[in-house]
Amino acid sequence: MVRLGHQVDLWTPGPSPAPGWAELRRTYDVRESFEIHRAGSAAVFRRWDYSLGAARQAMAAGADLFYVWPYQAAALLSQWGRPTALEVHDRPAGLAGPPLFRLFLNGRGARRLLVITDALRQWLATRFRRSLVPPVTVITPSGVDLESYEGMPAPREARARLGWGESFTASYTGHLYAGRGLELMLELARRASQTTFVWAGGEPEAVGAWAGRLEAEKIDNVRLLGFVPQRELPLMHAASDVLLMPYQRSIAVSSGGDTAAFASPLKAFEYLAAGRPILSSDLPVLREVLNEGNAVLLDPESVEAWASALRDLAADAARRVRLGQAARAAAARYSWLERTRRALEGLEPRRAAGAG
């Protein structure tokens, strides 16, 4: 948003002060600076205090547009007639989610609904009996910073920089939650002993548990990296001969929900940008981005299909290059900058009476 010329103020829950920009740049690879404010958030109030406080502070600051994620803030601002864009990554949940979503849709301030997949848009349209079509509703999948993936070295050179060794490498980045295909990747490691498998991500407790299991089962070709800062991921992806996305038919998230039908995983876009062949589960929602031209799509329940596909790619360097080039070409449609342009298109300031 800053790169597009907008003034941005971000309100986040939690105590002051906000993290410094050196930490934020290392963790999230955010290049532009903007104002970050804190609004109180006690667990007992379930984000109502944060949403109300942040909304009031933003109104006092004279915001032209309120770009929000919390349903509470979206409902309040829309009902107050403030120009509001709500970004939605999953179905409204709990007792409060659906009525808050309706309050947003029915408020005078509702300007845009941003959904990460068309599957989610269709579900919301059916559930809430609304058409949810452009220009008010815009599909904005997750994205990638293409600049971070410019000029990446070949896999062997990237591995040398990281000190990974020479072996054929298949990597996975992301959380270690249930439904992410970890058991499948474990079986792949058993079957492909000459391949090094790299897992990056996961909470320390989960990483420790998997390390213990790998040791107990004497599987020594899986490297657990734990959390990797965002700016270090491109080189890790470049060091991989194959990138793995073995989602199962049920995908857990930090809140405990299941997003298998509606997800737009960040790793899909980072994998595409890396220009490496992708082995992915063949889930309907992933086909909104992936296809047989830019990835190898496989039955998430067939270890044999995955093992066979991995063997084929290991033996066919030319095919790896073709798939990687197609992936990189597809990534051009999903930059964060283009996503933001689509999200904000047509939302120039429209000041209603009394609006800030």
FIDO-726460 format. One line per 8 residues: number of its first residue (from 0); for each residue x, y, z of C-alpha. Coordinates in pm, 1 decimal. Layout:
BEGIN
NUM) X:Y:Z; ...
This chain:
BEGIN
0) 0.0:0.0:0.0; 286.5:235.0:79.8; 453.8:157.0:-252.6; 128.7:248.5:-427.5; 145.3:591.9:-268.6; -90.9:553.4:26.0; -36.1:663.8:382.6; -69.6:355.4:601.9
8) -135.9:331.0:974.7; -156.7:-18.4:1123.4; -330.5:-98.7:1451.5; -232.7:-428.0:1611.4; -340.2:-590.4:1938.1; -98.0:-600.6:2225.4; 102.7:-384.2:2462.8; 323.8:-96.9:2353.6
16) 573.3:-54.9:2209.9; 541.9:-234.3:1878.3; 842.3:-435.9:1755.7; 1116.4:-229.6:1596.3; 1154.1:-211.8:1221.2; 1480.6:-406.7:1222.2; 1296.9:-705.0:1371.6; 995.2:-664.4:1143.7
24) 1209.3:-648.2:831.2; 1401.3:-959.1:927.0; 1089.8:-1158.7:1019.3; 850.2:-1046.1:746.0; 1084.6:-893.7:484.4; 878.5:-573.1:475.6; 1077.4:-303.5:298.9; 856.3:2.0:347.8
32) 800.9:171.5:683.3; 466.6:294.5:815.8; 311.2:388.8:1146.2; 227.9:103.8:1383.1; -3.2:160.3:1679.2; -112.4:-68.5:1959.7; -467.6:-113.4:2086.3; -549.2:-299.4:2406.9
40) -659.8:-660.4:2383.6; -754.3:-858.9:2694.1; -840.1:-1223.7:2628.3; -1164.9:-1197.2:2824.3; -1303.8:-944.4:2574.6; -1234.9:-1166.3:2270.0; -1094.1:-883.4:2055.1; -1391.0:-652.9:2112.8
48) -1175.9:-408.3:2311.9; -907.9:-413.6:2044.1; -1155.3:-368.8:1757.3; -1339.1:-83.9:1927.1; -1020.4:91.3:2036.2; -847.7:55.9:1699.4; -1158.2:172.3:1511.4; -1194.5:481.3:1728.4
56) -826.4:569.3:1701.0; -831.6:527.0:1322.9; -1139.5:745.9:1294.5; -972.0:1011.7:1506.7; -672.8:993.6:1270.6; -901.5:1076.4:977.1; -869.6:752.7:782.0; -1026.4:751.4:433.8
64) -1054.0:371.6:422.9; -1057.9:110.8:699.0; -897.1:-213.3:577.1; -975.3:-471.8:844.2; -962.5:-840.5:931.5; -1155.4:-865.9:1262.8; -1527.9:-913.7:1208.2; -1598.8:-698.2:1512.7
72) -1419.2:-399.0:1362.5; -1576.9:-456.3:1021.3; -1929.1:-465.2:1169.0; -1877.0:-155.9:1383.4; -1721.2:55.3:1110.8; -1966.6:-47.1:841.7; -2265.1:21.7:1067.3; -2115.2:360.3:1152.6
80) -2098.6:438.7:780.4; -1719.8:439.8:759.9; -1570.5:315.4:427.7; -1464.4:-39.6:512.7; -1290.0:-322.6:327.6; -1302.3:-661.5:500.8; -1047.8:-931.0:415.2; -1176.2:-1284.6:480.6
88) -961.4:-1599.6:491.8; -1218.0:-1848.5:620.7; -1584.6:-1888.1:706.4; -1724.5:-1668.0:984.6; -1704.7:-1892.7:1290.8; -1865.7:-1924.2:1632.5; -2187.7:-1767.6:1752.7; -2076.7:-1412.6:1676.7
96) -1907.6:-1458.0:1338.3; -2212.5:-1493.3:1110.3; -2417.3:-1204.8:1258.2; -2111.3:-977.9:1257.1; -2052.2:-1062.8:892.2; -2413.7:-975.0:811.9; -2379.1:-644.8:997.9; -2078.3:-562.8:783.2
104) -2257.3:-651.3:458.2; -2569.0:-457.0:555.1; -2390.2:-148.6:685.2; -2367.3:179.8:497.4; -1988.7:162.9:510.1; -1933.2:-171.4:335.5; -1716.9:-92.8:32.1; -1536.4:-416.8:-43.5
112) -1525.2:-781.9:55.3; -1188.0:-943.3:-16.7; -1184.9:-1324.7:-24.5; -877.9:-1540.3:-79.1; -1040.3:-1804.8:-302.4; -1341.5:-1835.4:-527.9; -1439.3:-2145.2:-329.4; -1475.7:-1927.0:-20.5
120) -1670.3:-1664.0:-214.8; -1915.8:-1928.7:-334.6; -1960.3:-2066.4:17.4; -2027.1:-1720.6:159.9; -2269.2:-1635.3:-120.1; -2469.2:-1952.0:-56.7; -2459.1:-1929.0:322.9; -2559.7:-1562.2:339.8
128) -2778.9:-1554.1:27.0; -2589.7:-1268.5:-134.4; -2457.3:-1242.7:-488.2; -2105.9:-1134.4:-374.7; -1986.3:-1035.1:-720.7; -1742.8:-766.6:-843.5; -1674.4:-484.9:-791.9; -1781.2:-507.0:-425.2
136) -1641.3:-860.3:-388.6; -1287.7:-922.3:-516.6; -1093.5:-1247.7:-506.6; -746.0:-1174.4:-371.4; -539.9:-1492.4:-326.0; -229.5:-1484.2:-111.7; 77.5:-1353.8:-289.7; 453.2:-1330.5:-302.8
144) 723.5:-1065.5:-316.4; 863.7:-1143.6:-660.9; 1164.6:-918.5:-608.0; 1289.1:-1149.2:-332.1; 1309.4:-1431.5:-586.4; 1493.1:-1243.7:-859.9; 1831.6:-1378.7:-965.0; 1817.6:-1692.6:-754.3
152) 2115.4:-1929.7:-795.0; 2084.5:-2285.0:-925.5; 2004.8:-2550.9:-662.1; 2362.9:-2674.7:-627.3; 2504.3:-2324.4:-583.3; 2231.6:-2230.8:-334.8; 2302.0:-2545.7:-132.9; 2669.8:-2458.8:-125.6
160) 2588.4:-2114.8:15.4; 2376.3:-2275.2:285.7; 2617.1:-2556.1:358.0; 2358.4:-2822.0:280.5; 2566.5:-3069.8:85.2; 2524.7:-3210.0:-264.3; 2237.6:-3457.8:-242.7; 1908.4:-3422.3:-431.6
168) 1686.8:-3208.8:-204.9; 1310.6:-3192.8:-154.1; 1187.1:-2917.5:77.6; 873.8:-2821.6:267.0; 811.8:-2486.3:434.5; 526.3:-2416.5:672.4; 369.8:-2516.0:1000.2; 382.5:-2866.6:1141.0
176) 8.8:-2883.9:1212.4; -207.4:-3185.9:1141.7; -315.6:-3215.7:781.2; 5.2:-3071.4:635.1; 121.5:-3408.1:502.7; 399.4:-3471.7:751.2; 329.9:-3843.8:778.8; 337.5:-3868.5:401.3
184) 671.6:-3688.1:385.9; 805.3:-3915.3:657.4; 718.2:-4219.0:446.3; 876.7:-4054.0:143.0; 1196.3:-4009.6:343.2; 1193.7:-4380.7:427.1; 1153.0:-4475.7:63.2; 1396.3:-4221.2:-84.6
192) 1700.0:-4261.9:137.6; 1930.0:-4086.3:-113.3; 1716.1:-3770.9:-107.0; 1756.8:-3505.9:161.6; 1425.9:-3372.7:293.1; 1423.4:-3026.3:449.1; 1137.2:-2913.4:673.3; 1138.2:-2543.5:762.0
200) 888.3:-2401.4:1009.5; 694.3:-2511.8:1312.1; 673.1:-2418.5:1679.1; 971.8:-2529.2:1891.3; 765.0:-2794.9:2069.5; 653.3:-2950.2:1741.0; 1006.1:-2939.0:1598.8; 1138.8:-3110.0:1909.2
208) 872.8:-3379.9:1894.3; 948.3:-3456.7:1530.4; 1323.3:-3457.9:1596.5; 1267.7:-3717.9:1865.9; 1056.9:-3930.2:1637.4; 1307.5:-3915.6:1351.7; 1583.5:-4023.2:1587.1; 1371.9:-4304.3:1732.9
216) 1284.3:-4434.9:1388.0; 1643.4:-4392.4:1263.9; 1546.2:-4165.7:974.4; 1855.1:-3956.0:906.7; 1772.9:-3786.0:575.0; 1527.6:-3528.0:715.6; 1669.6:-3189.3:819.8; 1449.4:-2989.4:1063.4
224) 1522.8:-2616.5:1047.4; 1247.6:-2478.8:1269.9; 1140.6:-2118.6:1215.1; 1310.4:-1947.1:919.2; 1277.7:-1566.5:879.8; 1092.1:-1460.5:568.0; 1388.9:-1296.4:402.5; 1588.0:-1622.5:425.7
232) 1322.4:-1840.0:259.3; 1400.4:-1757.6:-107.4; 1753.6:-1897.6:-89.0; 1621.8:-2206.9:89.4; 1364.8:-2259.0:-185.7; 1633.5:-2203.2:-448.9; 1848.3:-2472.5:-284.9; 1570.1:-2727.5:-339.7
240) 1537.6:-2951.3:-644.1; 1170.5:-3012.6:-562.6; 923.7:-2829.7:-337.0; 658.0:-3026.1:-149.3; 300.4:-2925.4:-67.5; 136.8:-3247.2:59.4; -180.4:-3103.6:213.9; -432.5:-3362.4:330.4
248) -807.6:-3343.3:277.7; -840.2:-3188.4:623.5; -600.7:-2902.2:706.3; -564.1:-2773.1:1060.7; -476.7:-2410.5:1137.2; -364.8:-2236.7:1456.3; -726.0:-2174.3:1562.0; -804.4:-2544.4:1526.6
256) -1033.0:-2508.9:1223.0; -1017.1:-2693.6:891.8; -936.3:-2486.0:580.7; -888.7:-2761.5:322.6; -1177.7:-2638.9:107.1; -1089.9:-2268.0:114.4; -715.3:-2225.0:171.3; -480.4:-2002.5:-27.6
264) -145.1:-2112.7:118.9; 142.7:-1869.2:104.8; 381.6:-2148.8:19.9; 205.8:-2212.1:-312.1; 298.6:-1864.9:-436.5; 648.9:-1870.6:-290.8; 708.0:-2209.8:-452.1; 590.7:-2075.8:-788.6
272) 817.4:-1772.7:-759.0; 1115.2:-1993.5:-672.8; 1097.3:-2153.9:-1016.8; 1130.2:-2508.6:-886.4; 907.7:-2809.6:-965.1; 621.8:-2848.5:-718.9; 470.2:-3172.9:-595.3; 128.3:-3079.2:-459.3
280) -182.1:-3250.3:-334.8; -462.1:-3237.0:-588.8; -725.3:-3046.9:-388.5; -998.8:-2851.9:-571.9; -914.7:-2519.6:-408.5; -546.2:-2547.4:-502.9; -645.7:-2580.3:-868.1; -746.4:-2214.5:-856.8
288) -369.3:-2150.3:-877.6; -196.4:-2476.9:-972.2; -248.4:-2700.8:-1273.8; -70.1:-2979.9:-1460.9; 135.7:-2721.2:-1647.8; 300.9:-2560.6:-1344.6; 296.8:-2843.3:-1086.4; 260.8:-3218.2:-1039.8
296) -77.2:-3277.9:-875.4; -114.5:-3597.5:-673.8; -361.8:-3792.0:-463.1; -289.0:-3680.2:-104.1; -365.0:-4030.3:22.9; -134.0:-4221.6:-213.3; 221.1:-4243.8:-82.4; 311.8:-4458.3:-383.2
304) 199.8:-4184.8:-624.5; 418.8:-3931.2:-441.4; 716.9:-4165.4:-425.8; 686.8:-4241.1:-796.2; 656.5:-3872.4:-889.8; 961.0:-3787.8:-680.3; 1165.4:-4064.5:-842.6; 1060.9:-3948.3:-1189.3
312) 1162.8:-3588.3:-1121.5; 1493.7:-3694.0:-968.1; 1574.1:-3881.0:-1289.3; 1455.7:-3610.9:-1532.3; 1644.6:-3280.9:-1503.4; 1489.3:-3142.0:-1821.2; 1139.5:-3189.0:-1683.8; 1240.4:-3018.6:-1360.9
320) 1355.3:-2718.7:-1562.4; 1032.2:-2707.0:-1766.3; 811.6:-2724.3:-1458.6; 1021.5:-2463.6:-1280.0; 999.9:-2220.5:-1570.4; 621.6:-2265.0:-1592.6; 591.8:-2210.6:-1217.8; 791.9:-1888.1:-1230.7
328) 580.1:-1758.8:-1519.9; 261.0:-1832.3:-1324.7; 393.8:-1645.8:-1019.2; 390.8:-1315.2:-1209.9; 13.7:-1295.8:-1158.8; 41.2:-1313.2:-781.6; 273.0:-1039.1:-661.7; 170.7:-860.5:-341.7
336) 176.6:-532.4:-532.6; -70.5:-652.9:-796.9; -287.0:-807.9:-525.4; -303.7:-473.0:-345.3; -389.4:-288.2:-665.3; -684.8:-522.0:-721.1; -793.5:-494.6:-358.6; -800.5:-113.0:-361.6
344) -909.5:-47.7:-719.3; -1197.2:200.8:-725.4; -1187.2:271.5:-351.9; -1077.3:632.8:-380.2; -1204.1:847.2:-91.2; -1580.6:887.9:-87.1; -1661.7:1109.8:208.0; -2010.4:1070.9:346.8
352) -2153.4:1333.1:582.9; -1964.4:1311.4:909.8; -1705.6:1064.6:777.8; -1346.3:1102.6:891.3
